[in-house]
Amino acid sequence: MSNALPLQTASYIGRFAPSPSGPLHFGSLIAAVGSYLQAKSQQGKWLLRIEDIDTPRVQAGADSAIMRTLEAFGLHWDDPVIYQSQRLTRYQQVFNDLQQRHLLYGCQCTRREISLAGGSYPATCANLNLSQEPLAWRLKAAGVSTAFTDLIFGSQKIDGSLAREDYIVKRRDGLFSYQLVVVIDDLDQQITEVIRGADLLSMTPRQQHLFSLLGQAAPRYGHLPLAVSSPGHKLSKQNHASALAQWPLQHSLGAALQLLGHPVPQTLSAAPVTEILAWAVQHWQLAKVPVTTEIHCSAFA
């Protein structure tokens, strides 16, 4: 496969990147709608990427089900869908480059050992020059900032221990980590702005730093509130959130827009989703999105 993706021409390029570990649920719909509206309100492109890098969690047919659901809501993507599982050569190329620059090292520590050390990895293997697989491979975190500006939350500061932690970019089982591939994908697709869930807020400085290591400017980041069934329990496939198919489209879309600070007028409550979405594109303002990481929404759990 080619190492490079086709060059984009739009001045704004956003994306939605679900993992195909189950059908689309309400929590994912919020991220899809928010990222779509932010792109389309600026006449930009909205791309769909299937994040199937974590192959043990992939559910057969989930990618097609997700795409059918998005289309049912009128959320149509621009350009062909990208699958991470088809880009392993590209990821290995970047991994090799980082390795040749002595920015990676092998790690043999178990999760239990790291937990016993306090939970934050203390760079135990940094100077051991390990090479006998199986190993996890960690990126040296020197240069990761503790501060960044979020499009929704404004000035943010993460814990210093998180910023200093050398983190895994290739797992012991040989799979590349999300932290590596998401940056490569955003770079290659020339994403200008990432609108996603607030569960990834604290990972932003790591990704900005990796962009700089790859010689590119990072996109802007904005983080949407998470729908939770109870504090700290977001609606997710892992938490067995219900698929959207059991609710009327207008109900789910209206609830997502309500959570995002854009309540649908009563006159449109029963309108086709295409009309509701067109209204939302016209009225979308990121400044109206609630500045909170979680919003209770047990109805869709």
SULLIN-V271288 format. One record per pair of residues at least 4 apart in sequence whose C-alpha atoms are under 8 Angstrom apart, sorted by the first residue. I is the first residue (numbers start at 1). J is the second residue. If there is no record, write none. Layout:
BEGIN
I&J  I&J
END
This chain:
BEGIN
1&87  1&89  3&89  3&90  4&188  5&188  5&189  6&189  7&189  7&190  8&189  8&190  10&44  10&45  11&44  11&192  12&39  12&42  12&43  12&44  12&45  12&191  12&192  12&193  13&39  13&44  13&45  13&46  13&47  13&190  13&191  13&192  13&193  14&35  14&36  14&38  14&39  14&44  14&45  14&46  14&47  14&191  14&192  14&193  14&194  14&195  15&35  15&36  15&46  15&47  15&48  15&49  15&191  15&194  15&195  16&31  16&32  16&35  16&36  16&46  16&47  16&48  16&49  16&196  17&48  17&49  17&50  17&51  18&28  18&49  18&50  18&51  19&50  19&51  19&52  19&58  19&63  20&50  20&51  20&52  20&57  20&58  20&59  20&61  20&62  20&63  20&66  21&57  21&58  21&59  21&62  21&237  22&58  22&59  22&62  22&237  23&62  23&63  23&65  23&66  23&237  23&243  23&244  24&28  24&29  24&65  24&66  24&69  24&243  24&244  25&29  25&235  25&236  25&237  25&241  25&242  25&243  25&244  26&30  26&227  26&235  26&241  26&242  26&243  26&244  26&252  26&256  26&300  27&31  27&226  27&227  27&234  27&235  27&236  28&32  28&236  29&33  29&253  29&256  30&34  30&224  30&256  30&257  30&260  31&35  31&195  31&196  31&197  31&224  32&36  32&75  33&37  33&75  33&256  33&257  34&38  34&195  34&196  34&224  34&260  35&39  35&46  35&194  35&195  35&196  36&40  36&46  36&75  37&41  37&280  37&281  37&284  38&42  38&195  38&281  38&284  38&285  38&286  39&43  39&44  39&45  39&46  40&44  40&45  40&46  40&281  41&281  41&282  41&284  45&77  45&78  46&77  46&78  47&77  47&78  47&79  47&80  47&81  48&77  48&78  48&80  48&81  48&82  49&81  49&82  49&83  49&84  50&63  50&81  50&82  50&83  50&84  51&83  51&84  51&85  52&58  52&83  52&84  52&85  53&84  53&85  53&175  53&176  53&177  53&178  54&58  54&175  54&177  58&62  61&65  62&66  63&67  64&68  65&69  66&70  67&71  68&72  69&73  70&74  70&75  70&76  71&75  71&76  72&249  73&249  73&253  73&273  73&274  74&273  74&274  74&277  82&86  83&87  84&88  84&181  87&91  88&92  89&93  90&94  91&95  91&176  91&180  91&181  91&184  92&96  93&97  94&98  95&99  96&100  97&101  98&102  98&103  98&104  99&103  99&104  99&105  103&139  103&140  104&137  104&138  104&139  104&140  105&125  105&126  105&129  105&130  105&137  105&138  105&139  105&140  106&125  106&126  106&129  106&130  106&131  106&135  106&136  106&137  106&138  107&124  107&125  107&126  107&130  107&135  107&136  107&137  107&138  108&125  108&134  108&135  108&136  109&113  109&114  109&124  109&125  110&114  111&115  112&116  113&117  114&118  114&119  114&120  114&121  114&122  115&119  115&120  117&121  117&122  120&161  120&162  120&165  121&165  121&166  121&167  122&165  123&165  123&166  125&129  125&130  131&135  133&172  134&172  134&173  134&174  135&171  135&172  135&173  136&168  136&169  136&170  136&171  136&172  136&173  136&174  137&168  137&169  137&170  137&171  137&172  138&166  138&167  138&168  138&169  138&170  139&166  139&167  139&168  139&169  140&165  140&166  140&167  141&163  141&164  141&165  141&166  141&167  141&206  142&164  143&209  144&163  144&164  144&205  144&206  144&208  144&209  145&163  145&205  145&206  145&209  146&157  146&158  146&159  146&160  146&163  146&205  147&155  147&156  147&157  147&158  147&205  148&155  148&156  148&157  148&204  148&205  149&153  149&154  149&155  149&156  149&221  150&154  150&155  150&156  150&220  150&221  150&222  150&223  151&220  151&221  151&222  151&223  151&286  152&222  152&223  152&224  152&286  152&287  152&289  152&291  153&222  153&223  153&291  153&292  158&162  158&163  158&202  159&163  160&164  161&165  163&205  163&206  168&177  168&179  169&176  169&177  169&178  169&179  169&180  170&174  170&175  170&176  170&177  170&180  171&175  171&176  171&177  176&180  176&181  177&181  178&182  179&183  179&206  179&207  180&184  180&210  181&185  182&186  183&187  183&207  183&210  183&211  184&188  185&189  186&190  186&191  187&191  187&211  187&216  187&218  191&219  192&218  192&219  192&220  193&219  193&220  193&221  193&222  194&219  194&220  194&221  194&222  195&221  195&222  195&223  195&224  196&200  196&221  196&222  196&223  196&224  197&201  197&223  197&224  197&225  197&226  198&223  198&224  198&225  198&226  198&293  198&294  199&226  199&293  200&204  200&223  201&223  203&207  204&208  204&221  205&209  206&210  207&211  207&218  208&212  208&217  208&218  209&213  210&214  211&215  211&216  211&217  211&218  212&216  212&217  212&218  224&260  224&289  224&292  224&293  225&260  225&290  225&291  225&292  225&293  225&294  225&295  226&234  226&235  226&293  226&294  226&295  227&234  227&235  227&294  227&295  227&296  227&297  228&232  228&233  228&234  228&235  228&294  228&295  228&296  228&297  228&298  228&301  229&233  229&234  229&235  229&296  229&297  229&298  229&299  229&301  230&234  230&296  230&298  231&294  231&296  232&294  233&239  234&239  234&294  235&239  235&240  235&241  235&300  235&301  236&240  236&241  237&241  240&301  241&300  241&301  242&300  242&301  244&252  247&251  247&252  248&252  249&253  249&273  250&254  250&269  250&270  250&271  250&272  250&273  250&276  251&255  251&269  252&256  253&257  253&273  254&258  254&263  254&264  254&269  254&276  255&259  255&263  256&260  257&261  257&262  257&263  257&264  257&280  258&262  258&263  258&264  259&263  259&289  259&290  259&295  260&288  260&289  260&290  261&288  261&289  261&290  262&280  262&283  262&284  262&288  262&289  264&268  264&269  264&276  264&280  265&269  267&271  268&275  268&276  269&276  271&275  271&276  272&276  273&277  274&278  275&279  276&280  277&281  278&282  279&283  280&284  285&289  297&301
END
